[in-house]
Amino acid sequence: MAIVCVDDYHPLARDRVAAHNWDYIEGGSGAELTLDANRKAFDAARLRPRMLVDVSACSPAVELFGAELASPIAVAPTAYHRMAHPDGERATARGADAAGALYVVSMFAGRTLEEVAAETASPLWMQLYWLRDREKLAGLAVRAEQAGYRALVLTVDAPQLGLRRRDLRNGFVLDPDIEPANLGPADSALQHHRQDGRSALGQHAAQSFDASITWADLAWLRRLTTLPLLVKGVLTAEDARLAVEHGVDGIVVSNHGGRQLDGAVPALVALPEVVAAVEGRIPVLVDGSVRSGRDVFVALALGARAVLVGRPVLWALAVSGDEGVEAVLTMMTRELTHVMALAGRPRVADIDRSAIV
Ligand SMILES: Cc1cc2nc3c(=O)[nH]c(=O)nc-3n(C[C@H](O)[C@H](O)[C@H](O)COP(=O)(O)O)c2cc1C
């Protein structure tokens, strides 16, 4: 049967990915309340279409840190793409490049950040968790700049890893042939170390993430490179204001796809208060259960400059490698352009708060 929407990849991918890795990819934390709520928030949004507008040429293009992007749909940082495909992040980079899309590479990539960069001419950003080992963290930031990455994305919602019950039940560990290519042998050993009732990734985070950092520490990270610094995982106006005060260049409103604090507010619900607090000073992105061009339209109407897509990229990667990644990204962009036409909003700038109820 033809694949006509992003969700069509889901059952096909489940058949191809090993059960423990599928649980890792799909799962949320706790009772998966936030995972569920992320999706429901998008489903509940209703559009206010305008008629008899010239929509003969609709453009989803946006500008972000000086780069012209053909689409506001980018690849979210997700760990270890080799769970989905043997080529891992290299295939993702090729697929994103074919779609002309921005790709945010996870600190937990199974390929080095230089290997990933060699596969694409489209923009890359590097995601980081704050490691206790500051030399290691600094090394990654500097390497990312040298390899041509265009921004750093510090994930701030994970002082510890969320309690992902599926992984705890599975005693989740990385498969033997998957390595944290940008970290060291000690990190790898921890992420392969099996313990009943625990996730090896959770144990690794407990030992290697610095849970003591605060807003004041960001200045240290900023000074290491000339790259823009975004924080990913902000969900409140208070933190959005602090981010601006501390010179952060962009915010990703996110609850980590429902994988960190269970019961946290859906990202889409948090988006308007963050956008209002930022007052246009820096771009605001959002992620969490974006599954169609309609979802992207809703996020843009609530003030997002762009969206990140996590799990669907992994589904498509599992089903057909780089071509799947390209297909998912171009399909969502086509859908967005279609919604823009039917909603009478031919340019992204026309998609304002009046576009939804
Ligand atoms: C399998 C998986 C691994 C992830 N790994 C990371 C990561 O390494 N760093 C990070 O900042 N976020 C990570 N995330 C969160 C994503 O960046 C993003 O916030 C989330 O997946 C968006 O929701 P969606 O998957 O519903 O689109 C991960 C998410 C998934 C599903």
The ligand as an ORCA input file, in Angstrom:
! r2SCAN-3c Opt
* xyz 0 1
  C      14.653      7.908     20.393
  C      14.796      9.330     20.858
  C      16.043      9.784     21.255
  C      16.204     11.114     21.662
  N      17.458     11.563     21.937
  C      17.633     12.878     22.253
  C      18.930     13.396     22.447
  O      19.924     12.685     22.335
  N      19.038     14.710     22.756
  C      17.956     15.542     22.863
  O      18.104     16.721     23.146
  N      16.713     15.071     22.656
  C      16.523     13.770     22.341
  N      15.262     13.308     22.092
  C      14.127     14.254     22.097
  C      13.937     14.877     20.697
  O      14.952     15.791     20.394
  C      12.611     15.644     20.600
  O      12.506     16.570     21.642
  C      11.387     14.729     20.588
  O      11.688     13.486     20.007
  C      10.267     15.392     19.808
  O       9.118     14.628     19.849
  P       8.654     13.606     18.671
  O       9.586     12.441     18.725
  O       7.299     13.245     19.132
  O       8.683     14.342     17.361
  C      15.085     11.982     21.715
  C      13.829     11.493     21.333
  C      13.675     10.195     20.898
  C      12.324      9.731     20.458
*
